[in-house]
Amino acid sequence: MLRHQLLLIFRNFKKFRSTFFINLIGLATGLASAILIFLWVSDELTIDQYHEHKQNLYHVKTNHDNEGGIITVFAGPGLLAEAMETEISQVQLAAATSTLIPDVSFTHEEETVAMDGYFVDNNYFQMFRLELLAGDREQLLWDKNNVVLSETTARKFFKNPKDAVGKVMEWKVFDFSNQVKISGVYRDFPDNSTIQSDFLLAFPFFKDMLGDGVHWDNHNAITYVLLDPETDINEFNRTYKNFIQSKLPDSNVTLYAQRFADGYLYSTFENGVPVGGRIGYVRLFSIIALFVLLIACINFMNLTTAKATKRVKEVGIKKAIGAGRKSLAIQFLSESFAMTLLALLLAVMLVLIFLPNFNTITGKNLELIPEPTFILTLLGIGLITAILAGSYPAFYLSGFQPSRVLKGNEKGSFAELIARKGLVVFQFTLSLTMIIAVAVIGRQIDYIQSKNLGFEKENVLQLSSSGLDAGKMNTFLSRLKQVPGVANATSMQNPFVGERSSTIGLEWEGKDPESIIKFENITVNYDFIETLGLSMVEGRSFSDSYGDEASKIILNQKAIDVIGMEDPVGKVVNLWGNDMQVIGVVQDFHFESLREEIKPAFLKHSNEFQQKTLLKIEKGKEQSALAGIEEVYGQFNPGADFEYEFLDDDFQTLYLAEQRISVFSKYAGGFAILISCLGLFGLASFTAEKRRKEIGVRKALGASMASVVTMLTGEFIRLILLAIVLAVPLSWYLCQKWLSGFNYSTTMDWRIFVFSGVLVILIAILTVSSQAIKAALLNPVDSLKSE
């Protein structure tokens, strides 16, 4: 029986070759797209999910009440972890860590390497359960003069990582240094971890570094808690929301505990609660995969039902000799399963070919590993596709009445015709929606890249300066300015793009005592404004010509608007209890993603704890300048690797997700159109063949080739026009919703919709007209000779 079914499948595939190849290519393309997206989605869903205590491990975040709304910050007071573990019964363990400390110089014997890592307390190892290669988990960082290294870091200094334990190293960052003993080595954090660290130092030493900065009103540490499994997290958040106020009654800060494993996908907060984040792209990619696969399935259904008139006599004869509808449905479903299996094999080959490019687009290192889970998922996708694509044709074909079929009276029903046209409209509605989305996303990316950000980001080089003492910083900058090709140089405490500190500690005359306004703190060195080409609205920038500038401050326009200060230059404000004279007002500039509104900010001067050095390079002299910069950098940072990045590239990292969505959407839109056009080509071919005699009669009566082509293409163009009518409002709504995530965005230009619609019509005309012209060129004698 199986042999008989396979023989029938082979004969039918051979008989309808064009339909077979169109279905095979369409299904394979749709399945390949689905598999690639499945790999990406699966990887996204595994981020931070490997921890043993993931169900009960929480990151305690802080919500800061502000006039513009609640701002969620991932850091909190350095005293919070210890207090929560001591005073809250549901907290089994609590750990405090620093934020990532970049470019810490580690020296062993005569070798120096700059690395990134964290200060953590000993509970960290009980909660995150790092895999230890050497060391006693219970005692790793009880001594603040200990350090734990990653396996990769240990191998940089020692041949065998286990030999590292007990050895002594010295580390240094800014003006801080310490001699430490290696107490353990852990296996590197996996790729699917948001935490990546070369070393872990003791948090108590970090508190010593902060000195007076460790108090309840300074948010400079990250707090993790391990809760009792029976804890209701919603009740926990309600009960301990005001925990900080119990320590600091005047505080405007509340707590919010979020499961650590959820932090990657749900990182966007509004009014103190998570509302989305990467999960939005996971859903979007999943929908795109479903759309592309659905379009491929529609092709299969459309072409199979369209070819039904070629197989009605086969169905009629089988029914006349006793075949039941069930057995016929099984036969046609078997063809669907066979087609899907072949398409699945072809899809896997396509995935293997395109996976390296897909990894480049997504920035991941995905692999097609034949694990049982993946194989079962793959077969599941194939099974669903086969049922989805083959069920309607199977039940449609098996439902023909033998008496009508054998008399030649069985025609395509009106319902079938409407369904087939409806599927074509649905197909192109999805395809056009994706094309419009691609255009809008690309337009927004262009807008981001071309918008005046208020500073000159081109040819600005960034270097790490964490290894320099404060006393050497100005000498270092002076030497850099002497390098041919370097137009200017400066430094700042935080990276220009990324995390920075903020405060509500700015006071001024006439301020409402109930008003809570958060200001961004941008601590910079001399020549910062000049190096980045910022525009002064009034006043002056920081300059060593005026002596000590520590008591001076520069406000941005947004800050002036919030404060409501007239003639600000020369006025005095109070920052953390210190009077600061306003010496200038700088024009607003973007130091965050365009998703964020420009925030009120102030610039203050310091040459201490400067993380980044910024250099303005003369255009065309980049390569020659780099050689000189590297030489100076090596003199002031012996042993440190010379690593640099350009500010415009760093700024673009804020939009990596959008850029990847843009590129991927282009591919997805192209696949959708390709699959849709394959189906349209097949239907046009079928229509031309079905109406072959009609065309012969029309040509015999004098019809021109142009009129025949117009007749055959007109029906399909009307369907495409209907698809455009449906796609325009749908795509407008979806794109407008996406753009609403940006505070600064492009406009929805009507030309995008016109261009996209015209493009789809032209593609459809080219697809259909090839078959229409072929039919119109046939000799009517050949078409009518059988009559």
C-alpha positions in Angstrom: 0.0 0.0 0.0 2.8 2.4 0.9 4.6 1.5 -2.3 1.4 2.3 -4.2 1.0 5.7 -2.5 4.6 6.6 -3.2 4.2 5.6 -6.9 1.1 7.9 -7.2 2.9 10.7 -5.5 5.9 10.4 -7.9 3.6 10.2 -11.0 1.6 13.3 -9.9 4.8 15.3 -9.2 6.1 14.3 -12.6 2.8 15.1 -14.4 2.6 18.6 -12.9 6.3 19.5 -12.9 5.8 23.3 -12.9 3.5 23.2 -9.9 5.8 20.8 -8.2 8.9 23.0 -8.5 7.0 26.2 -7.7 5.6 24.6 -4.5 9.0 23.1 -3.6 10.9 26.4 -3.9 8.2 28.4 -2.2 7.8 26.0 0.7 11.6 25.5 1.1 12.1 29.3 1.2 9.3 29.7 3.8 10.6 26.9 5.9 14.3 28.1 5.7 13.1 31.5 6.9 11.2 30.0 9.7 14.1 27.8 10.8 16.6 30.7 10.8 14.2 32.8 12.9 13.5 29.8 15.2 17.3 29.6 15.9 17.4 33.3 16.7 14.3 33.3 18.9 15.5 30.2 20.7 18.8 31.9 21.5 17.1 35.0 22.7 14.8 33.0 25.0 17.8 31.3 26.6 19.6 34.5 27.6 20.2 34.3 31.4 18.1 31.2 31.7 20.9 28.8 32.7 21.1 29.8 36.4 20.3 27.1 38.9 18.2 29.6 41.0 16.6 31.5 38.1 13.1 31.1 39.4 13.9 32.9 42.7 16.8 35.1 41.7 15.8 38.8 41.5 17.5 42.1 40.5 16.3 44.9 42.8 15.9 48.1 40.8 15.1 51.5 42.0 12.3 53.8 40.8 13.1 57.5 41.1 10.1 59.9 41.2 10.7 62.8 38.8 8.5 65.6 37.5 8.7 64.0 34.0 7.5 60.6 35.4 9.1 57.7 37.2 12.6 56.8 36.0 13.8 53.2 36.6 17.5 52.8 37.4 19.2 49.4 37.6 21.5 50.5 40.5 20.8 51.2 44.1 22.5 52.2 47.4 25.6 50.1 48.3 24.1 49.4 51.7 20.9 47.9 50.3 21.9 44.2 49.9 23.1 43.8 53.4 20.1 45.5 54.9 17.6 43.5 52.9 19.3 40.2 53.8 19.3 41.2 57.5 15.8 42.7 57.8 13.6 40.9 55.3 12.6 37.3 56.1 11.8 36.3 52.5 15.4 37.2 51.4 17.5 34.1 51.8 20.6 35.7 50.3 21.5 39.1 49.0 24.5 40.2 47.0 25.9 43.6 46.1 28.0 44.2 43.0 29.5 47.3 41.3 28.6 48.2 37.8 31.0 47.0 35.1 34.5 48.5 35.8 36.3 48.7 32.4 40.0 48.6 31.7 41.4 47.6 35.0 45.1 46.9 34.6 46.3 43.6 36.1 50.0 42.9 36.5 51.8 39.7 37.3 55.5 39.7 37.3 56.3 41.8 34.2 53.1 41.2 32.2 50.2 43.7 32.3 46.8 43.2 30.8 43.7 45.6 30.9 40.4 43.8 31.6 36.8 44.4 32.5 35.1 43.1 35.6 33.0 43.6 38.7 33.4 44.0 42.4 31.1 41.4 44.1 30.5 40.0 47.6 30.9 36.4 48.5 27.2 35.7 48.4 27.4 36.2 44.6 28.9 32.8 44.1 26.1 31.1 46.1 23.4 32.8 44.0 24.8 32.7 40.5 26.5 29.3 40.9 29.5 29.9 38.6 31.3 26.8 37.6 34.6 26.8 39.5 37.7 25.3 38.1 39.7 26.0 41.3 39.0 27.4 44.7 36.6 27.0 47.7 33.2 28.6 46.8 32.5 29.4 50.5 35.7 31.4 50.9 36.4 33.0 47.6 36.1 36.7 48.5 35.8 36.8 52.2 39.1 38.6 52.2 38.9 41.9 50.4 42.4 41.4 49.1 41.4 38.4 47.0 40.5 38.1 43.3 38.7 35.4 41.3 39.7 35.1 37.6 37.9 33.8 34.6 39.5 30.8 32.8 40.5 33.0 29.8 42.1 35.6 32.1 44.0 32.9 34.0 45.4 31.4 30.8 46.7 34.8 29.8 49.0 34.8 32.8 49.4 31.0 33.6 49.7 27.9 31.4 47.3 26.0 33.7 44.4 27.9 35.2 44.5 25.8 38.3 48.1 26.9 38.9 46.8 30.5 39.3 45.4 29.9 42.8 47.6 31.4 45.5 49.5 33.6 43.1 49.7 37.4 43.8 48.8 40.1 41.3 48.5 43.8 41.4 45.5 45.7 39.8 45.1 49.4 39.2 42.3 51.7 37.9 42.4 55.5 38.1 44.2 56.4 41.4 43.2 53.1 43.1 45.4 50.0 43.2 45.8 46.9 45.4 47.9 43.8 45.7 45.6 40.7 45.6 45.8 36.9 45.9 44.1 34.7 43.4 41.6 32.6 45.4 39.8 30.9 42.5 39.2 30.4 38.8 35.8 30.2 37.2 34.7 28.9 33.8 33.9 31.8 31.4 30.4 33.1 31.5 28.5 31.5 28.6 27.5 33.4 25.4 23.9 33.5 26.6 24.7 35.5 29.7 24.2 39.3 29.9 27.0 39.3 32.5 30.5 38.9 31.0 33.5 39.4 33.3 37.3 38.8 33.1 37.6 39.0 36.9 35.7 39.4 40.2 37.1 41.5 43.0 35.8 41.9 46.6 33.0 44.3 47.0 34.3 45.5 50.5 37.3 47.1 48.7 34.9 48.8 46.3 33.1 50.4 49.4 36.5 51.5 50.6 37.1 53.2 47.2 33.8 55.0 47.4 34.6 56.2 51.0 31.9 58.8 52.0 30.0 57.9 48.8 28.4 54.8 50.5 25.1 56.1 51.9 21.4 55.6 51.3 21.1 58.6 48.9 23.9 57.4 46.5 23.0 54.8 43.9 26.2 53.2 42.9 25.8 49.4 43.4 23.6 46.6 41.9 21.6 44.5 44.3 20.5 40.9 43.7 18.4 38.9 46.1 17.5 35.2 46.3 14.0 34.9 47.6 12.2 32.1 49.4 10.4 29.9 46.7 7.0 30.6 48.3 7.4 34.3 48.0 4.6 36.1 46.0 6.7 38.7 44.1 3.8 41.1 43.6 3.1 41.1 47.3 6.8 41.4 48.0 7.1 44.5 45.8 4.1 46.1 47.4 5.3 45.4 51.0 8.9 46.6 50.5 8.4 49.3 48.0 9.3 52.0 50.5 12.2 50.1 52.1 14.7 52.9 51.4 12.3 55.5 53.0 12.6 53.5 56.2 16.3 54.4 56.1 16.1 57.9 54.5 12.6 59.4 55.2 13.1 62.2 52.6 13.9 59.8 49.8 11.8 59.8 46.6 13.1 56.3 45.6 11.2 53.1 45.7 12.2 49.5 45.1 11.1 47.1 42.3 12.3 43.5 42.2 12.4 41.9 38.8 13.3 38.3 38.1 16.9 38.4 36.9 16.2 35.9 34.0 13.4 38.3 32.7 15.7 41.4 32.7 17.1 40.8 29.2 13.8 40.5 27.4 11.8 43.0 29.6 14.2 45.9 30.0 12.0 48.8 29.1 10.2 50.4 32.0 7.3 52.9 32.1 6.1 54.4 35.4 8.2 51.9 37.4 7.0 48.6 35.8 8.4 46.6 32.8 6.5 47.1 29.6 8.7 45.4 27.0 12.1 45.5 25.5 13.8 42.8 23.4 10.7 40.6 23.8 9.1 43.0 21.2 11.7 42.0 18.6 11.3 38.3 19.5 7.5 38.6 18.8 8.1 40.7 15.7 10.6 38.1 14.2 8.2 35.3 15.1 5.3 37.0 13.3 7.5 37.7 10.3 8.5 33.9 10.2 4.8 33.0 10.5 3.9 35.4 7.7 6.5 34.1 5.3 5.6 30.5 6.0 1.9 31.3 5.7 2.5 32.9 2.3 4.3 29.7 1.2 1.4 27.6 2.4 -1.1 29.8 0.6 0.8 29.2 -2.6 0.6 25.4 -2.1 -3.2 25.6 -1.4 -3.8 27.9 -4.3 -1.9 26.0 -6.9 -3.2 22.6 -5.8 -6.8 23.7 -5.9 -6.2 25.5 -9.2 -4.9 22.2 -10.7 -7.9 20.4 -9.3 -9.7 20.4 -12.6 -6.9 18.4 -14.1 -7.5 15.6 -11.5 -11.3 15.5 -11.3 -11.6 12.4 -13.6 -9.0 10.6 -11.5 -11.1 11.3 -8.4 -14.3 10.4 -10.2 -13.0 7.0 -11.4 -11.6 6.2 -8.0 -14.9 7.0 -6.3 -16.8 5.0 -8.9 -14.9 1.9 -8.1 -15.3 2.2 -4.4 -12.7 4.6 -3.1 -14.0 6.5 0.0 -13.4 10.2 0.7 -11.2 9.3 3.6 -8.8 7.3 1.5 -8.7 10.1 -1.2 -8.0 12.7 1.5 -5.2 10.5 2.8 -3.7 10.3 -0.7 -3.7 14.1 -1.2 -2.4 14.7 2.4 0.4 12.2 1.6 1.4 14.3 -1.4 1.4 17.3 0.9 3.6 15.5 3.5 6.0 14.3 0.7 6.2 17.8 -0.7 6.9 19.3 2.7 9.5 16.6 3.5 11.4 17.4 0.3 11.0 21.2 1.0 12.3 20.6 4.6 15.4 18.9 3.3 16.0 21.7 0.8 15.3 24.3 3.6 18.0 22.7 5.8 20.5 23.0 3.0 19.6 26.6 2.5 19.9 27.3 6.2 23.4 25.8 6.2 24.4 28.0 3.3 23.0 31.2 4.6 23.6 30.8 8.4 27.0 32.6 8.4 25.4 35.6 6.7 22.4 35.4 9.1 24.9 35.4 12.1 26.5 38.6 10.7 23.1 40.3 10.4 21.9 39.3 13.9 25.3 39.6 15.6 25.1 36.1 17.0 26.9 32.8 16.7 24.1 30.4 15.9 24.7 26.8 14.9 22.5 24.2 13.3 23.1 21.3 15.8 21.1 18.1 15.2 20.0 17.8 18.8 16.9 15.7 19.6 15.0 18.9 20.7 15.9 20.7 17.5 15.0 17.7 15.3 11.6 17.3 17.0 10.9 21.0 16.6 12.0 20.9 12.9 9.7 17.9 12.3 6.9 19.7 14.2 7.3 22.7 11.9 7.2 20.4 8.9 4.1 18.6 10.2 2.2 21.8 10.9 3.2 23.1 7.4 2.1 19.9 5.7 -1.3 20.0 7.4 -1.8 23.7 6.9 -0.8 23.6 3.2 -2.4 20.3 2.3 -5.7 20.0 4.4 -7.8 22.3 2.2 -6.7 20.8 -1.1 -7.2 17.3 0.3 -10.7 17.8 1.5 -11.6 19.9 -1.5 -10.4 17.4 -4.1 -11.9 14.4 -2.2 -15.3 16.1 -2.2 -15.9 15.9 -5.9 -19.1 14.0 -6.9 -18.3 11.1 -9.3 -21.5 11.4 -11.3 -20.8 15.0 -12.1 -17.1 14.5 -12.7 -17.5 11.6 -15.2 -20.1 13.6 -17.1 -17.7 16.4 -17.4 -20.0 18.8 -15.4 -17.6 19.4 -12.5 -16.4 23.0 -12.6 -14.6 25.1 -10.2 -17.1 26.4 -7.7 -17.7 30.1 -7.1 -16.7 29.5 -3.4 -13.4 28.0 -4.7 -12.8 31.0 -7.0 -13.5 33.5 -4.2 -11.2 31.5 -1.8 -8.4 31.4 -4.3 -8.7 35.1 -5.0 -9.0 35.9 -1.3 -5.8 34.0 -0.6 -3.9 35.9 -3.3 -5.2 39.2 -1.8 -4.1 38.0 1.7 -0.7 37.0 0.3 0.1 40.3 -1.3 -1.4 42.3 1.7 1.2 40.7 3.9 3.9 41.2 1.4 3.1 44.8 0.8 2.9 45.5 4.5 6.4 44.1 5.0 7.7 46.2 2.1 6.2 49.4 3.5 7.7 48.4 7.0 11.1 48.0 5.4 10.9 51.4 3.8 9.8 53.1 7.0 12.5 51.4 9.1 15.1 52.4 6.6 13.8 55.9 6.5 14.1 56.1 10.3 17.6 54.7 10.3 18.6 57.4 7.7 16.9 60.0 9.9 19.0 58.9 12.9 22.2 58.9 10.9 21.6 62.4 9.3 20.0 64.2 12.2 21.9 67.0 13.7 22.7 65.7 17.2 24.1 68.9 18.5 27.7 67.8 18.4 30.3 66.6 15.8 30.6 62.9 16.1 32.7 62.4 12.9 36.4 61.7 13.3 36.2 61.7 17.1 38.3 58.9 18.5 37.7 57.3 22.0 40.3 55.7 24.2 40.1 54.2 27.6 41.9 56.2 30.2 41.0 54.3 33.3 44.6 53.3 33.9 45.9 56.9 34.3 46.4 58.7 37.6 44.5 62.1 37.8 47.9 63.8 38.1 49.0 62.5 34.7 45.7 63.2 32.8 46.4 66.8 31.7 50.0 65.9 30.7 48.6 62.9 28.7 46.2 65.2 26.9 48.8 67.8 26.2 51.1 65.1 24.6 48.2 63.9 22.5 47.5 67.4 21.2 51.1 67.5 19.9 50.5 64.4 17.7 50.3 65.5 14.0 46.7 65.1 12.8 45.1 65.5 16.3 43.1 68.7 16.3 42.0 68.6 20.0 41.8 66.3 23.0 39.8 66.0 26.2 38.5 63.5 28.7 35.3 62.7 30.6 34.3 60.5 33.6 31.7 58.4 31.8 31.5 57.2 28.2 29.8 59.7 26.0 27.4 57.0 24.9 26.1 54.8 27.7 25.6 54.9 31.4 26.2 58.1 33.3 25.3 59.4 36.7 22.3 61.6 37.5 21.2 63.5 40.6 18.3 65.4 42.1 20.8 67.3 44.2 20.8 70.6 42.2 19.1 73.5 44.0 18.5 77.1 43.0 16.9 80.2 44.2 13.1 80.0 43.9 12.9 76.2 43.5 9.7 74.7 44.7 10.6 72.5 47.7 8.2 69.8 46.5 9.7 69.7 43.0 11.9 66.7 42.2 13.9 67.1 39.0 16.7 64.7 37.9 19.7 66.2 36.1 22.3 64.3 34.1 25.8 64.7 35.5 28.4 65.1 32.7 31.8 65.5 34.3 34.4 66.6 31.8 37.9 68.1 31.4 39.1 71.2 29.6 38.4 71.4 25.8 35.4 69.1 26.0 33.1 71.5 24.3 35.7 72.5 21.7 36.6 68.8 20.9 33.0 67.8 20.3 32.0 71.0 18.5 29.2 71.8 21.0 27.6 75.2 20.5 27.5 77.7 23.4 24.3 79.7 23.6 25.8 82.1 25.9 28.8 82.3 28.3 32.0 80.4 28.0 33.4 76.8 28.3 35.8 75.5 30.9 39.4 76.8 30.5 42.6 76.5 32.5 43.0 80.2 31.8 40.6 81.0 34.6 42.3 78.9 37.3 40.4 76.3 39.3 37.0 75.5 37.6 35.7 73.1 40.2 33.2 75.6 41.5 31.9 76.4 38.0 29.0 74.8 36.1 27.6 74.8 32.6 23.9 74.0 32.0 22.2 72.8 28.8 19.1 74.6 27.4 16.8 72.0 28.7 18.1 72.6 32.2 17.5 76.3 31.8 14.0 75.7 30.6 13.3 73.4 33.6 14.8 75.8 36.1 13.1 78.8 34.5 16.2 81.0 35.0 16.6 84.2 33.1 20.1 85.6 32.3 21.7 82.5 33.9 25.3 83.4 33.3 26.8 84.6 36.6 24.0 83.1 38.7 24.7 80.7 41.5 23.2 77.2 42.0 23.9 74.7 44.7 25.1 71.2 43.9 25.3 68.7 46.8 25.6 71.6 49.2 28.3 73.4 47.2 27.7 76.8 45.5 28.4 76.6 41.8 28.6 79.6 39.5 26.9 79.2 36.1 29.5 80.3 33.5 27.7 79.2 30.3 24.7 77.6 28.6 25.3 74.9 26.0 22.9 74.1 23.2 21.0 70.9 23.7 22.8 67.8 22.4 21.9 64.1 22.2 23.9 62.0 24.6 21.3 59.1 24.5 19.3 57.2 21.9 16.8 59.2 19.9 14.2 57.1 21.7 14.9 59.3 24.7 14.0 62.9 25.1 16.9 65.3 25.8 17.2 65.5 29.5 18.2 68.5 31.7 21.9 68.2 32.2 24.9 70.1 33.6 28.6 69.9 32.8 31.1 70.2 35.7 34.9 70.2 35.5 37.2 67.5 36.9 40.3 65.6 35.8 39.7 62.7 38.3 38.3 59.2 37.4 38.4 60.0 33.7 37.2 56.8 31.9 37.4 58.1 28.4 39.8 60.2 26.3 38.2 61.9 23.3 40.4 63.1 20.3 39.3 65.1 17.3 41.2 63.9 14.3 41.8 66.0 11.2 39.9 64.5 8.2 42.2 62.5 6.0 44.9 62.1 8.6 43.4 59.2 10.6 46.0 56.6 9.8 49.0 58.7 10.4 47.5 60.1 13.6 46.7 56.7 15.0 50.4 55.7 14.9 51.4 58.7 17.0 48.5 58.3 19.4 49.4 54.6 20.0 53.0 55.6 20.8 51.8 58.2 23.4 49.2 55.8 24.8 51.9 53.1 25.3 54.1 55.6 27.2 51.3 56.4 29.7 49.7 53.0 29.8 52.5 50.4 29.7 51.2 46.9 29.1 47.7 48.0 28.1 46.3 47.0 24.7 45.8 50.0 22.4 42.1 49.7 21.7 40.0 52.6 20.2 36.7 53.3 18.7 35.2 56.2 16.8 32.4 58.1 18.5 30.0 57.8 15.5 30.4 54.0 15.5 29.8 54.0 19.3 26.7 56.1 18.7 25.4 53.6 16.1 25.5 50.8 18.7 22.5 52.5 20.3 20.5 51.4 17.2 22.0 47.9 16.6 18.5 46.4 17.1 16.9 48.8 14.6 19.7 48.3 12.0 19.4 44.5 12.3 15.6 44.7 12.0 16.1 46.9 8.9 18.5 44.5 7.2 16.5 41.4 8.2 13.2 43.0 7.1 14.6 43.6 3.7 15.4 39.9 3.4 12.1 38.9 4.8 10.2 41.3 2.5 12.2 40.0 -0.5 11.4 36.4 0.4 7.7 37.2 0.9 7.5 38.9 -2.6 9.5 36.0 -4.2 7.2 33.4 -2.8 4.1 35.4 -3.6 5.3 36.0 -7.2 6.0 32.3 -7.6 2.4 31.6 -6.7 1.2 34.3 -9.0 3.3 32.9 -11.8 1.8 29.5 -11.2 -1.8 30.8 -11.2 -1.1 32.9 -14.3 0.3 29.8 -16.1 -2.8 27.8 -15.0 -5.2 30.5 -16.1 -3.6 30.9 -19.5 -3.7 27.1 -20.0 -7.3 26.9 -18.8 -8.4 29.7 -21.2 -6.3 28.5 -24.1 -9.3 27.7 -26.4 -11.0 31.0 -25.4 -7.8 32.9 -26.4 -7.8 30.9 -29.7 -11.4 31.9 -30.5 -10.7 35.6 -29.6 -7.6 35.6 -31.9 -9.5 33.9 -34.7 -12.1 36.7 -34.5 -9.4 39.4 -34.7 -8.4 40.1 -31.1 -4.9 41.7 -30.8 -2.1 40.4 -28.7 -2.3 43.5 -26.5 -6.0 42.9 -25.7 -5.4 39.3 -24.8 -2.5 40.2 -22.5 -4.7 42.9 -20.9 -7.5 40.4 -20.4 -5.3 37.9 -18.7 -3.4 40.4 -16.5 -6.3 42.6 -15.6 -7.9 40.1 -13.2 -4.7 39.7 -11.2 -4.0 43.5 -11.2 -7.4 44.1 -9.6 -6.5 41.6 -6.9 -3.2 43.4 -6.2 -5.0 46.8 -6.1 -7.4 45.3 -3.5 -4.3 44.1 -1.5 -2.9 47.6 -1.6 -6.1 49.1 -0.3 -6.0 46.6 2.7 -2.2 46.9 3.3 -1.9 50.7 3.4 -4.0 51.3 6.6 -2.6 48.2 8.3 1.1 49.1 7.6 0.4 52.7 8.5 -0.9 51.6 11.9 2.0 49.2 12.6 4.7 51.6 11.5 3.2 54.5 13.4 3.2 52.3 16.5 6.8 51.4 16.0 7.9 55.0 15.4 6.1 56.1 18.6 8.9 54.4 20.5 11.2 57.2 19.4 10.9 60.7 20.8 12.5 61.9 17.6 11.4 60.2 14.4 10.8 60.6 10.7 7.4 61.3 9.3 5.1 58.8 7.5 5.6 60.1 3.9 2.7 59.3 1.6 5.3 58.7 -1.2 6.4 55.5 0.7 3.0 54.0 0.2 2.7 55.1 -3.4 6.2 53.8 -4.3 5.6 50.5 -2.5 2.3 50.0 -4.2 3.6 50.8 -7.6 6.6 48.5 -7.0 4.2 45.6 -6.1 2.1 46.3 -9.2 5.1 46.3 -11.5 6.4 43.1 -10.0 3.0 41.5 -10.4 2.7 42.7 -14.0 6.1 41.3 -14.9 5.3 38.0 -13.3 1.9 37.6 -14.9 2.6 39.2 -18.3 5.3 36.6 -19.2 2.6 33.9 -19.2 0.0 36.1 -20.7 2.3 37.1 -23.6 3.2 33.4 -24.1 -0.5 32.5 -24.3 -1.2 35.4 -26.6 1.5 34.3 -29.1 0.0 30.9 -29.5 -1.3 30.1 -33.0 -5.1 29.8 -32.7 -5.0 26.8 -35.1 -3.1 24.9 -32.4 -5.5 26.0 -29.7 -8.7 25.0 -31.7 -7.6 21.9 -33.7 -8.9 19.5 -31.1 -12.4 21.0 -31.8 
